Amino acid sequence: MQFDDVIMGRKSTRGYLDKPVPRELIEEVLKLAMRAPSSMNTQPWHFHVITGEPLDRIRAGNTERNLAGVPHSREFRTGRPFEGVHRERQVGVAKQLFAAQGIARDDKDARLDWVMRGFRQFDAPVCVIITYDKELADSDDTAFDCGAVTTMLVNAAWSRGLGCVINSQGIMQSPVVREHAGIPDDQVIMKAVALGWPDDTFPANAVVSERKDVGEAARFVGFD
Ligand SMILES: Cc1cc2nc3c(=O)[nH]c(=O)nc-3n(C[C@H](O)[C@H](O)[C@H](O)COP(=O)(O)O)c2cc1C
């Protein structure tokens, strides 16, 4: 695939085929992803690649705790609820996804089903938990570096025909992930990435999310 095709074609994948992903292919994707730049080349990231029974235990634990209303236990700062334009964008993509899935605004059961799907890692065959070295937790560069490598990961996966969705839902109950994935104490859990072969019949997979224009995001100084 050409670079532009990968970048413009990638979309978050929230419906997967029940088909395993070879370990060698995931290693190839991670090798590409790890060409990401990082602050002083510190490469603070780790990948816990989970499938099969341990992943099923994480899905079950996440489901149980979220249904029971256990408050989230993310291991990093999460900020305040979105407001203004950020809230509008959040609602915008949710509306696109619900419309694609035929989920009505007042259909509480269908909305709950959708949320629980996220906590099950969208029933993907693989989940990659991104963690970073705890001793670098005080630097915001660390989160920046994890974002860089994760973006590379989802694009590298897409270039090989694999879909992904970066998600916080999978790590909202971090003790569940820590236990079943065996995450060492000297690492901080940052994010989950569901990964697998996209199910092209799953309506939400066709959603193309919107972007603000370059003119809105960028200022050019000294060009005139
Ligand atoms: C840090 C981060 C957290 C995210 N968390 C979730 C999540 O919990 N559930 C979900 O369905 N998508 C999640 N997403 C996916 C975003 O909704 C998606 O990337 C965004 O709407 C743009 O759509 P696209 O990936 O299809 O281009 C997350 C993405 C990022 C980068």
The ligand as an SDF file (V2000), in Angstrom:
LIG
                    3D

 31 33  0  0  0  0  0  0  0  0999 V2000
   -6.5640    8.1160   23.1540 C   0  0  0  0  0  0  0  0  0  0  0  0
   -7.7180    7.4900   22.4020 C   0  0  0  0  0  0  0  0  0  0  0  0
   -8.7390    6.8720   23.1220 C   0  0  0  0  0  0  0  0  0  0  0  0
   -9.8100    6.2950   22.4520 C   0  0  0  0  0  0  0  0  0  0  0  0
  -10.7700    5.6270   23.1660 N   0  0  0  0  0  0  0  0  0  0  0  0
  -11.7780    5.0180   22.5070 C   0  0  0  0  0  0  0  0  0  0  0  0
  -12.7270    4.2240   23.2220 C   0  0  0  0  0  0  0  0  0  0  0  0
  -12.6250    4.0550   24.4380 O   0  0  0  0  0  0  0  0  0  0  0  0
  -13.7350    3.6350   22.5130 N   0  0  0  0  0  0  0  0  0  0  0  0
  -13.8470    3.8000   21.1480 C   0  0  0  0  0  0  0  0  0  0  0  0
  -14.7830    3.2260   20.5710 O   0  0  0  0  0  0  0  0  0  0  0  0
  -12.9470    4.5090   20.4450 N   0  0  0  0  0  0  0  0  0  0  0  0
  -11.9270    5.1290   21.0760 C   0  0  0  0  0  0  0  0  0  0  0  0
  -10.9840    5.8420   20.3720 N   0  0  0  0  0  0  0  0  0  0  0  0
  -11.0990    5.9680   18.9070 C   0  0  0  0  0  0  0  0  0  0  0  0
  -11.5530    7.3730   18.4990 C   0  0  0  0  0  0  0  0  0  0  0  0
  -12.9340    7.5220   18.7690 O   0  0  0  0  0  0  0  0  0  0  0  0
  -11.2650    7.5750   16.9950 C   0  0  0  0  0  0  0  0  0  0  0  0
   -9.8780    7.4450   16.7710 O   0  0  0  0  0  0  0  0  0  0  0  0
  -11.7270    8.9440   16.5170 C   0  0  0  0  0  0  0  0  0  0  0  0
  -13.1220    9.0590   16.6210 O   0  0  0  0  0  0  0  0  0  0  0  0
  -11.3130    9.1700   15.0650 C   0  0  0  0  0  0  0  0  0  0  0  0
  -11.8400    8.1310   14.2530 O   0  0  0  0  0  0  0  0  0  0  0  0
  -10.9010    7.2200   13.3490 P   0  0  0  0  0  0  0  0  0  0  0  0
   -9.9300    6.4900   14.2290 O   0  0  0  0  0  0  0  0  0  0  0  0
  -11.8680    6.2740   12.6500 O   0  0  0  0  0  0  0  0  0  0  0  0
  -10.1850    8.1140   12.3600 O   0  0  0  0  0  0  0  0  0  0  0  0
   -9.8890    6.3930   21.0240 C   0  0  0  0  0  0  0  0  0  0  0  0
   -8.8480    6.9990   20.3120 C   0  0  0  0  0  0  0  0  0  0  0  0
   -7.7650    7.5150   20.9890 C   0  0  0  0  0  0  0  0  0  0  0  0
   -6.6380    8.1510   20.1870 C   0  0  0  0  0  0  0  0  0  0  0  0
  1  2  1  0
  2  3  1  0
  2 30  2  0
  3  4  2  0
  4  5  1  0
  4 28  1  0
  5  6  2  0
  6  7  1  0
  6 13  1  0
  7  8  2  0
  7  9  1  0
  9 10  1  0
 10 11  2  0
 10 12  1  0
 12 13  2  0
 13 14  1  0
 14 15  1  0
 14 28  1  0
 15 16  1  0
 16 17  1  0
 16 18  1  0
 18 19  1  0
 18 20  1  0
 20 21  1  0
 20 22  1  0
 22 23  1  0
 23 24  1  0
 24 25  2  0
 24 26  1  0
 24 27  1  0
 28 29  2  0
 29 30  1  0
 30 31  1  0
M  END
$$$$
